[in-house]
Amino acid sequence: MRRTRPQGIVLLLITAIIWGSSFVAQSIGMESVDAFTFTGIRTMLGMLFLLPFTLILNKGLDLSRKTLRAGLILGVVFSIAQNFQQFAFYYSTSGKIAFITAFYMFFVPLFSVIFLKKKSAVLTWLSIIMGLAGLFFLCINPSDLTNINLGDILALICAVFYAVQIMLIDKFLGEGVNGVQLSFMQFFVAGIISVIAMFIFEQPNLTEIKTAAPALLYSGIMSCGIAYTLQIVGQKYASPVVASLLMCLESVFAVIAAAIILHEAMSPNEMAGCLIMFSAIILSQVSESLSAKHRNPESAEPS
């Protein structure tokens, strides 16, 4: 396990702040443009930002057949996840969407058990149960159990696909696919899909796009481009568990940013749900750390 250094903590903390505040940008952008339009332009901006890094770090854009195949699969999944999340903004608030999206942290071990037949620790299952309880408080009004927000459901579906994306990334990197090239292809494919959907299902208007330009630029360049780069660099100086915990703080920063910028207020039930879910996220990472040390006792020693 890598030793966590101060520069890693700082870079990943900045990443979480950018990702969290991007939920506000997505919410603001949706006031002017439709979902496919926002996602398509945002993702293409992220791809264009990553292009020079891909060219410099890999001395060109010579993509292997394995990378193209992996990027195509990952891009499709990433596009589905992004668009479900963006459509959730029609019905729900940025703070709630951010916390529900973080539920991918529980779907990953759950899918590992179901599809990969991997065993999970008791603490992991406890974190999943806590997450479900938090989701209940966050999304459901106890006085009307039938009144479930459609945006919350869309955000939960988004979390499922983000979990699939995480598992696919782990699979493809394990097969030797270059990480930077894979990321570039992911943004490229997802961007193309969303842009095509934009022209089929929506009527993009240049004036409206200009109105949403600040939100699009922030979400595309800062969230998709810069934050991803900071994540890659930051993870070189942090253990996987610490990195995951720091990046999960995006949901907390999303709620804070929404309260400051959008003046979004959360009910006591919703605040309790957020607190329970965030505690469950931390517990899931502690469980992962303990399991890793149990499997490889020598990894507990700093390197």
Buried (B, 14 or more C-beta within 10 A) or exposed (E): BBEBBEEBBBBBBBBBBBBBBBBBBBBBBBEBBBBBBBBBBBBBBBBBBBBEBBEEEBEEEEBEEBBBBBBEBBBBBBBBBBBBBBBBBEBBBBBBBBBBBBBBBBBBBBBBEEEEEEEBBEBBBBBBEBBBBBBBBBBBBEEEEEEEBEBBBBBBBBBBBBBBBBBBBEBBEEEEBBEBBBBBBBBBBBBBBBBEBBEEEBEBEEEBBEBBBEBBBBBBBBBBBBBBBBBBBBBEBBBBBBBBBBBBBBBBBBBBBBBEBBEBEBEEBBBBBBBBBBBBBBBBBBBBBBBBBEEEEEBEEEE
